[in-house]
């Protein structure tokens, strides 16, 4: 009977270890990566990094390019028609923007996936 208990315990240990590592990784993600990025933080991120930002869209530059502003600064957003999700956004509206960093040679902008008002 002791052999069966010891074998069961040995078989169970890797499973427990796996759960502990997963919980630790989730905790590190929550502590090391903010849920909402500021413009200042977004500008320093690598290309294609998924981001969430909260602030105001202050200007339409044409050709699906808009100026976004939060307390830390401004950045350009590329927003396709479908990304608006039917929202009508005014300059004084606070919105949450979901997208990814788009870095070019001389610019950083956010390619928007969706906007929530």
Residue pairs with C-beta under 8 A, 6 or more apart in sequence:
34 41
35 52
36 52
36 53
36 54
36 96
37 45
37 51
37 52
37 53
38 53
38 70
38 71
38 72
38 73
39 53
39 55
39 68
39 69
39 70
39 72
39 73
39 74
39 75
40 72
40 73
41 72
42 51
42 53
42 75
42 101
42 108
42 110
43 73
43 75
43 108
45 51
45 101
46 101
46 103
47 101
47 102
47 103
48 100
48 101
48 102
49 100
49 101
50 98
50 99
50 100
51 97
51 98
51 99
51 100
51 101
51 110
52 96
52 97
52 98
53 68
53 70
53 96
53 97
53 99
53 110
54 70
54 94
54 95
54 96
54 97
55 68
55 69
55 70
55 71
55 94
55 95
55 97
56 68
56 69
56 70
56 91
56 92
56 93
56 94
56 95
57 66
57 67
57 68
57 69
57 77
57 89
57 91
57 93
57 95
57 115
58 67
58 68
58 69
58 74
58 91
59 66
59 67
60 66
61 67
61 76
64 78
64 79
64 80
64 81
65 76
65 77
65 78
65 79
65 109
66 76
66 77
66 79
67 74
67 75
67 76
67 77
68 74
68 75
68 76
68 77
68 97
68 110
75 108
75 109
75 110
76 107
76 109
76 110
77 97
77 99
77 109
77 110
77 112
78 102
78 109
78 110
78 111
78 112
79 112
79 115
80 112
83 112
83 113
83 114
83 115
84 115
85 114
85 115
85 116
87 95
87 115
87 116
87 117
89 95
89 115
89 117
93 117
95 115
95 116
95 117
96 115
96 116
97 110
97 112
97 114
97 115
98 112
98 113
98 114
98 115
98 116
99 110
99 111
99 112
99 113
99 114
100 110
100 111
100 113
101 108
101 110
101 111
102 108
102 109
102 110
102 111
